[in-house]
Amino acid sequence: MQIKDDWLATILCALNDSIKYNDTLRNSETVSDVEDIEEWLMQIFECKEYLQEEIVKNPELLSKLEKHFKI
């Protein structure tokens, strides 16, 4: 699968937002099944790690997107 370089920043930001939102939701009193959210968070983290590993292979792209790796 090919992802346009311009979209990678958007995808990383969306993953970061999803991690923040789901982590807040996980700690909410309204959630009945915390395990589902934790499982979903793990999938999001794995997706982000995969993207990071692929981006690291391209030093020029890495320098452009490095700021998006932080949550």
N, C-alpha and C positions, 0 to 999 in steps of 0.2 A: 504494500500500500504506500502510496506517495502522499505526503501532506505538504502543501505549499508552505514555504518558510514564513511568509507573512501571517499565516493562520496559527503558527505555533505559539506565538505570544498570546493570542486570544484563547487558545485551548488551555495553556498553562494558567492564565488568569481565571478561566472558568473552573478549572480543577481546584485552584486555591480557594475560590469563593465557595465551591461545593464542600470542601474540607471544613472551612470555617462554619458554614451553615449547619452541616450535619453534626459537627462536634458540639455546637450549641444545642441542637436538637437532642443529641444523645444525653446531654445533661439536664434536659427539660423534665419537668414533672408530668408533662402530658403524654410522654411516650410510654407505650405499654410493653414494647419489645425492644429493649436496648441492643440485644444481640444482632437484630436485623440491621440496625444502623451501624454497629461496629463492623459487621461483615461488609456493608456497602462502603464504609470508610476505608477498609483494607483494599478493596478493589480500586478505589480512587487513588490511593497511595501507590499501588502497584502500577497503575496506568501512568501516573506522573513519573515514577522511577524509570519506567521503560522509555518514556519520552526523553528524560534527562540522559539516560545512557546513549540513546541514539544521537542526541544533540551534541554530547561530549565528543563524538567522533568527528565533528566538524568545528574546529577551533574558532573560525570566523563567526559561525552561527552561535556558538557558545557565548562569545563575548557580547553578542547582541541580546541574548535571551537570559543571561545569567541572573539578572535582577528578578526574574519571574519564578525562580526556583524557591525563593523564600516565601513563607506563608505569613 
